[in-house]
Amino acid sequence: MPAQIANHMRLDGKVAVVTGGAQGVGLGIAQEFVDYGATVVIADINEATLKEAGAVLGPNVTTAVVDVTNLDQVRAMYADTIATHGRLDAVVANVGAGDSNGVQSITEKQFDFVFGVNVKGVLFTVQPAIDLMKDGGTIVIIGSTASIQPPTGMSLYGGAKAALRNMVRAWIQEVRGTGIRINVLSPGAVDTPSLRSALADASGADQVDALVTKMGEGNPLGRLARPRELGTAAVFLASEASSFITGVELFADGGMAQTG
Ligand SMILES: NC(=O)c1ccc[n+]([C@@H]2O[C@H](COP(=O)([O-])OP(=O)(O)OC[C@H]3O[C@@H](n4cnc5c(N)ncnc54)[C@H](O)[C@@H]3O)[C@@H](O)[C@H]2O)c1
């Protein structure tokens, strides 16, 4: 009779912050963290969607209105987290956004926005968390396949996501001795409500299902990811199940980045 195998993916007793957790990928991640036993703070700039998400996620979730590009606000959010829940075990730096333009047309405003949200926002999410975490703390940064396969017109976004991946390579050395692990989790296209509404705006509501199917055919698994599948991968990286993994970029993209 084999010994009972412990479920090292469980997050019982852990407190996690998920930034951008009010919708899309972040909401899927928060849902999985709750299902795996964590208490979760969803931290987002959009108060209205944050409220709706808090109601959907239930009693093991609290909400925090915060702009991750504002270090003072992020510090205050972590202070509230510790005051309310007593500890900080895991952070998922999920906020990110893109903008599209060719190299000859990129504006300073676009540069500041894309690098501000994706790079400064993640730096400011990670920076104050390190001192608050104990041994076993985990940080998961949501990247993108654009870090190695930037689509035409998406050089800012691809560059910002590649910057994150490389900053992590230095950060894991700088936190040596703390036991804190930092990893990047990179999705390909994810079937989110905002993707669907963007497709509906561009091509009409009756085209959305066909376009989602067509987009999914671009990877070897032949479909788009569901937000919760990113959630399960984030739970893995945040849990004891990945206890000797740090500094990687894990692609949860149906194999797209390995075959493109
Ligand atoms: N959706 C995809 O297909 C896809 C693919 C690859 C990577 N990603 C990455 O996944 C992450 C989430 O993407 P998504 O599609 O769910 O995005 P989304 O736009 O649907 O949601 C982002 C959330 O972040 C919040 N937010 C935006 N700016 C903020 C700020 N400054 N401070 C705090 N909150 C802020 C928004 O209010 C929103 O709730 C991003 O890092 C994105 O780059 C998404």
The ligand as an ORCA input file, in Angstrom:
! r2SCAN-3c Opt
* xyz 0 1
  N      -5.830     38.050    -22.075
  C      -4.855     37.524    -22.805
  O      -5.105     36.956    -23.863
  C      -3.429     37.603    -22.318
  C      -2.414     36.965    -23.063
  C      -1.093     37.024    -22.609
  C      -0.794     37.716    -21.443
  N      -1.793     38.330    -20.757
  C      -1.433     39.041    -19.535
  O      -2.303     38.654    -18.487
  C      -2.497     39.748    -17.593
  C      -3.980     40.027    -17.429
  O      -4.544     40.256    -18.708
  P      -6.130     40.373    -18.933
  O      -6.372     40.108    -20.370
  O      -6.841     39.606    -17.908
  O      -6.311     41.958    -18.691
  P      -7.637     42.792    -18.432
  O      -7.413     44.112    -19.093
  O      -8.867     42.000    -18.782
  O      -7.614     42.974    -16.841
  C      -6.592     43.720    -16.239
  C      -7.062     44.148    -14.864
  O      -6.040     44.978    -14.319
  C      -6.630     46.167    -13.809
  N      -5.656     47.256    -13.907
  C      -5.237     47.899    -15.030
  N      -4.328     48.831    -14.723
  C      -4.162     48.778    -13.378
  C      -3.346     49.503    -12.451
  N      -2.525     50.472    -12.863
  N      -3.413     49.180    -11.133
  C      -4.249     48.209    -10.701
  N      -5.066     47.492    -11.530
  C      -5.003     47.780    -12.855
  C      -7.867     46.409    -14.653
  O      -8.814     47.223    -13.970
  C      -8.354     44.979    -14.891
  O      -9.222     44.539    -13.868
  C      -1.709     40.922    -18.181
  O      -0.426     40.988    -17.582
  C      -1.578     40.552    -19.648
  O      -0.463     41.166    -20.245
  C      -3.105     38.296    -21.161
*
